[in-house]
């Protein structure tokens, strides 16, 4: 993944279903997002996703819902939640894998 604080600008307003329909795009899973957060914090002392939410479209729950992750500075902790597979918005963004 790119070491950008916020998830990919070009993937905002795209739901998990939209991204799945875009063949050939591999996106960050929930497990990868956790590792990414730890590595980024260890290297910089800062957190990812302080303004937006990473929609981990590389992972899905059994019911189709997609995990999301963001840093909530007000509470000083990492939050994990979930959105429906058709949910999209300006602050929801996925992270595409780079090789």
N, C-alpha and C positions, 0 to 999 in steps of 0.2 A: 504494500500500500504506500501511497505517497505520504510523506511526513508533513502534511498540512494540518493545521489545528482544526479546521473545519472540513467536513466531508465535501465531496465533489460538487461544485457549483452547477455543473452541467447535468447532475442527477437530482436536482431539487425539483419538487412538484411531480415526481415520478413515483408511483406506487410500486410495491413488490410485483404486482401483476404486470405493470408497464415494463419493468426491468426484465422480467421473465420473458416477455414477448420480444424484447430486443435481443435476439439471438447473438451469442458470442460474448456477452458481457458477463464476466465473473466478478462477483462482489464479495465483500468481507462478510465472514460468518461471525456469530456471537463470540465463539472461542478466539478467533483471530483478533477481534476487536479488543478483547481483554488483554491479550498478549501485546497488541499494539499500544494500548494505554500504558501498560507497565514499562515497556521499552522506552516509549516517548518520555515518560516521567523520569525514568532513571537517567536518560541522556540530557534532559532539559530542565527538570524540576518543575515543569508545567504540565497542564492537562489538555486533552483533546476535547473538542465539542463543547466549548464554553458558551457559544451563542446559538448553536443549532444542535440537531439530534441526528446521530447516525442510525439509519434504518438498516439493520443487518440482514439484507435481503438474501444473503447466502445461506441463511438458516430459516427454518419455519417450524412452528409447533404443529402438532398433529391436526389441529383445527384450522390450519392455514395462516394463523396469525404470525406476525414477524416481530422478533425482538428488536428493541431500540436501546441505545445507550447514549448518555450524555453526562457531563460534569455539572453539578449544581453547586456553584460557588457559595451561595447563601447557606447551604448546609455543609459544605466542605466534603461532599461525597459523590461517588459515582452512582447514577441511577440506571436501572434496567427496567424496562416496561415492554409493552407490546402494542402494535397497531394492526388493524385489519389489513388483509392483503390488497385491498383497493384504496386504502388511505394514502393521501398525498398532501403536500403543503410546502410552503416556502422554507420552513425550518426543518423539514424531513429530507434527509439526503443520504444516499448510499455512498460507499467508498469502492471504487473499482480497483481491481487487482492490476498491478503493473508487473511486467516481467523484464 
